[in-house]
Amino acid sequence: MSIIGLAGIFQGVGAINSFQIMPGVSPLVWLAVASVFSAIIAGWWWLEYGAQKNKTFWLWTGFWAILNLELIWAVELLPLGYLVSSLILIWCWYVLWLMVRFNLSKEGIDWRKQIWFLGINSVLFILFLFFIVRWK
């Protein structure tokens, strides 16, 4: 549910920027707000999956906020609607979040298992971009 909520936040930020609902507030402020929410949700779920609150956790949480700010900003520059943009963002968010979750666990990333997951998601993502997304 929190991932669907995060997709809603991404859609809301896209709609606010697209329709210029609050023209007095810079679009970068909205992107930063979405990025902070993204980092909070990611950190919360990493803790739920057993990550330890240590220096590595906080570095990943901070890095996550910066990474998402840049990702959101890059997707906002694409000629896409805010619904498709949020789907792209949440898809990338989840795949990257999962890799960080495994990295923060004691076992680490088992690349033999994850290579199939990453490969299938890459193919589906490319098919999504070619056949589902309507480029403006």
C-alpha positions in Angstrom: 0.0 0.0 0.0 2.8 2.4 0.7 4.2 1.9 -2.8 0.8 2.7 -4.3 0.7 5.7 -2.0 4.2 6.7 -3.2 3.0 6.3 -6.9 0.1 8.7 -5.9 2.6 11.2 -4.5 4.6 11.0 -7.8 1.4 11.5 -9.8 0.4 14.4 -7.6 3.7 16.1 -8.0 3.6 15.6 -11.7 0.1 17.0 -11.9 1.0 20.0 -9.8 4.0 20.8 -12.0 2.1 20.0 -15.2 -1.0 22.1 -14.5 1.0 24.8 -12.6 -1.5 24.6 -9.7 0.8 26.6 -7.4 2.8 28.8 -9.7 4.5 30.7 -6.8 6.3 27.5 -5.6 9.2 26.2 -7.7 8.7 22.8 -9.3 12.0 21.7 -7.7 10.4 22.1 -4.2 7.7 19.6 -5.2 10.4 17.2 -6.6 12.3 17.5 -3.3 9.2 16.8 -1.3 8.5 13.7 -3.3 12.1 12.6 -2.9 12.0 13.0 0.9 8.8 11.0 1.1 10.5 8.4 -1.1 13.5 8.2 1.2 11.3 8.0 4.3 9.2 5.1 2.9 12.3 3.3 1.6 14.0 3.6 5.0 11.0 2.5 6.9 10.6 -0.6 4.8 14.3 -1.4 5.0 13.9 -1.4 8.8 10.9 -3.6 8.5 12.9 -6.1 6.6 15.6 -6.2 9.3 18.1 -3.6 8.3 20.2 -2.2 11.2 20.1 1.5 12.1 23.8 2.1 11.6 26.0 4.4 9.5 25.4 2.3 6.3 21.7 2.5 6.7 21.7 6.3 7.1 24.1 6.7 4.2 21.8 4.6 2.0 18.8 6.6 3.1 20.5 9.9 2.2 21.8 8.6 -1.0 18.3 7.3 -1.8 16.8 10.8 -1.4 19.4 12.3 -3.8 19.1 9.4 -6.3 15.3 9.8 -6.3 15.5 13.5 -6.7 17.6 13.1 -9.8 15.4 10.3 -11.1 12.2 12.3 -10.6 13.8 15.3 -12.2 14.9 13.3 -15.3 11.5 11.7 -15.7 9.8 15.1 -15.4 11.8 16.3 -18.4 10.5 13.4 -20.6 7.6 14.1 -22.9 5.2 11.9 -20.9 2.0 12.4 -18.9 2.2 12.3 -15.2 0.5 8.9 -14.8 3.0 7.2 -17.1 5.8 9.1 -15.4 4.7 7.9 -12.0 4.5 4.3 -13.2 8.0 4.5 -14.6 9.3 6.1 -11.4 7.6 3.5 -9.1 8.9 0.6 -11.3 12.5 1.9 -11.1 12.0 2.8 -7.4 10.9 -0.8 -6.5 13.6 -2.6 -8.4 16.3 -0.3 -7.0 14.8 -0.5 -3.5 14.9 -4.3 -3.6 18.5 -4.3 -4.6 19.4 -2.0 -1.7 17.3 -4.1 0.7 19.3 -7.2 -0.2 22.5 -5.2 0.0 21.6 -4.1 3.6 20.8 -7.6 4.7 23.3 -9.9 6.3 23.2 -12.4 3.3 23.8 -9.7 0.7 22.7 -9.9 -2.9 22.6 -13.4 -4.5 23.3 -12.4 -8.1 22.4 -15.8 -9.5 18.8 -15.3 -8.3 18.6 -11.6 -9.0 20.0 -11.7 -12.6 16.8 -13.3 -13.7 14.6 -10.8 -11.9 16.6 -7.9 -13.3 16.6 -9.4 -16.8 12.9 -10.0 -16.9 12.2 -6.6 -15.5 14.5 -4.9 -18.1 12.7 -6.7 -21.0 9.2 -5.9 -19.6 10.3 -2.2 -19.0 11.5 -1.9 -22.6 8.3 -3.5 -23.9 6.3 -1.1 -21.7 8.2 1.9 -23.1 7.8 0.8 -26.7 4.2 -0.5 -26.8 2.3 1.1 -23.9 3.7 4.6 -23.4 2.4 7.2 -25.8 5.2 9.7 -26.4 4.1 13.3 -26.9 
